[in-house]
Amino acid sequence: MKYLTTEELKKDQKNYADKFLSNLAGKNVRYGLALNLFKEWSKKQSWTKEMKILDLGAAGGFFTNQLYDEGYHNIYAMDVDEYIPIEPKSKLKEFKTADLNIDKLPWPDSQFDLVTAWCILPHLENPFHCAREVSRILKPGGIFMFSALHLTSKASIDYLLKYGYFGSYRETNNHISLLPTSVVKKTIGKDFDLIDTDYLIIPKIFRGWRGKIRQQILKFSKKYPGLEKRLKERWGYNIVYVLKKK
């Protein structure tokens, strides 16, 4: 999708945005990383089915639909405009709209156990305002999971060296904010403790004979968590940050 301002999304390019975003399931959701990571942390944190969850930038509601199917029914969602179809929207406790760049999120302090944002912050002109608002509406000890483009993967670095810019930040797409781990720690980290990172490896990395070798190496590495983590960091397309409110 091309880059659009908030005004363009809601007015001049509304029809284009509605059509695109109502059918959008980002890579983290489409390839199952978002749901798998949620399940992993649900066990670690002993979350109950009654936990209060907010999904930012819900688009077509694919992730909230996945959560509902897992038995989590205390789900809220929001986006800059209403793209979510009737069926997944009917499963939500509440859906609201706001501009994550500048608006105060439309909920009181300390409301949620978990807030998710799957590749939303890299699209924002002011992702740090959004993160501060997430901190405000999270309960003490609540979790913020968000993903960003993994800028230090081998593929990202190779592309940068060859073309002089990151492939995920071409002029033809809508990623505008760079969020390397150092920036996340010194900005968002003021309100949160970074407790884990994970990486999305997309299927195309396993194409061809080199890809088959990578696939076998990654499968073998699962016996050794440290090695698996290093390989995922090297090959990952997206990085997911898991943060706990201080």
Secondary structure, DSSP 8 states (H G I E B T S, - for coil): -----HHHHHTTTHHHHHHHHTT---HHHHTTHHHHHHHHHHHHHT--TT--EEEES-TT-HHHHHHHHTT---EEEEESS----HHHHTT-SEEEE--TTTS--SS-SS-EEEEEETT-GGG-S-HHHHHHHHHHHEEEEEEEEEEEE-TTSHHHHHHHHHHSS-GGG-TTS-------HHHHHHTGGGTEEEEEEEEE--GGGG-HHHHHHHHHHHHHHTTSHHHHHHHHHHH-SEEEEEEEE-
